[in-house]
Amino acid sequence: MTLSLNPRAEALAISGIRQFFNQLVDYPDAINLTIGQPDFPTPEAVKKAGMEAIAANKTSYSHNAGLIELRQEVAAFFGDTYGLSYNPQTEIIITNGASEGLDSLLRTMIEEGDEVIIPAPCYTGYVPLVELNGGKAILLDTSDTGLVPDPERLEAAITNKTKAVLFNFPSNPTGVSLNKEETDALVKVLKNHEVFIISDEIYSENVFEGQHFSFACYEEIKDRTFLVHGLSKSHSMTGWRMGFLLGPEEYMQHVLKVHQYNTVCASLPSQHAAIEALQNNRFVPNEMNDAYKTRRDYVYGKLVEMGFDVVKPTGAFYIFPSIEKFGLSSFDFATRLLKEGGVAAVPGSAFTKYGEGFLRISYAYAMPTLEQAMERMAEWLKTVQVTERG
Ligand SMILES: Cc1ncc(COP(=O)(O)O)c(C=O)c1O
């Protein structure tokens, strides 16, 4: 007997990433540059705060929106860092990672047939969440505009079905962040349309050149802008599942109900660890950024030397070279690089069709690993140039 499931769940595509990762086990000697998490441990003091919370039996449920002490810390952090003002009582929810924040928000927001515009290539989690809710993801191609969304294209993509525009800068997979002019230009379009703005700024603390500009800083759109955030990347806490969702009270009261029925609250020991991260360890991402910048410079330099066209990233820890001129699909390029060259990187096609023709390399790895990987890649590429370029 085969029972039927939600067709939307059945229709979700298995990510291209998975298909590629399945091959990795067969090449144990390959250097793996696929991972999307910092290679630093969670800071000692933060770990200690989590352990102390457990020892003191702080292992119960918390308020659905999270500990008020943590929400106050989150409000203070966004106030101090970006001059933003959020009411910790009504405008902040502590979520199980940024992922749950995004999920609860989209489930609160999307109705059947709603369109959500997403600049792409984009993070693998977005399109499935939109589709699972009966929405339609409208991808805004950035592959030919320097991986930065073009305001005119955005204007043209907005229809009367558009419910939201979902940004992620600094971006996974590209490492590109937006400067003030670029953000201004997008806001200029957005302010004339009645749409929500969702900004996943989980990498905002990992900008190591220039400054991060938050969409929430624009008064014209703040009353319909949501920030998706958390400590996974800034404090290397992916396994602690600490996310923050910030937005206008009018809407957040409804998101809170969805969050509550979904998950009750975020993990309490992790919330105590998060308080320590925000109270005494705000400097941590700066230390990581020093390392990321050195690595970025190295990997970027090597890729250019090898002949890749590549946008120099300014945030996160990814670089996204074009592989178009090598005449292979990104899946075939990555597969051959793995099998013949001994280096694993993610095919761009894992990040929607607009990622085709690119490769995502993570540099959340120590310099000796990156050096060896770049050496291997350069060697292997010589064989590709001969066969494919003709
Ligand atoms: C852009 C982006 N958003 C959200 C997430 C998920 O974050 P979390 O682990 O806090 O759920 C990731 C993780 O890689 C990401 O890259």
The ligand as an ORCA input file, in Angstrom:
! r2SCAN-3c Opt
* xyz 0 1
  C      22.733     32.140      3.752
  C      22.433     31.190      4.846
  N      21.297     31.337      5.533
  C      20.978     30.490      6.520
  C      21.800     29.433      6.863
  C      21.390     28.515      7.963
  O      21.881     28.980      9.176
  P      21.610     28.211     10.531
  O      22.662     27.154     10.642
  O      21.763     29.252     11.600
  O      20.255     27.636     10.482
  C      23.004     29.250      6.173
  C      23.890     28.129      6.478
  O      24.811     27.794      5.786
  C      23.328     30.161      5.140
  O      24.458     30.047      4.447
*
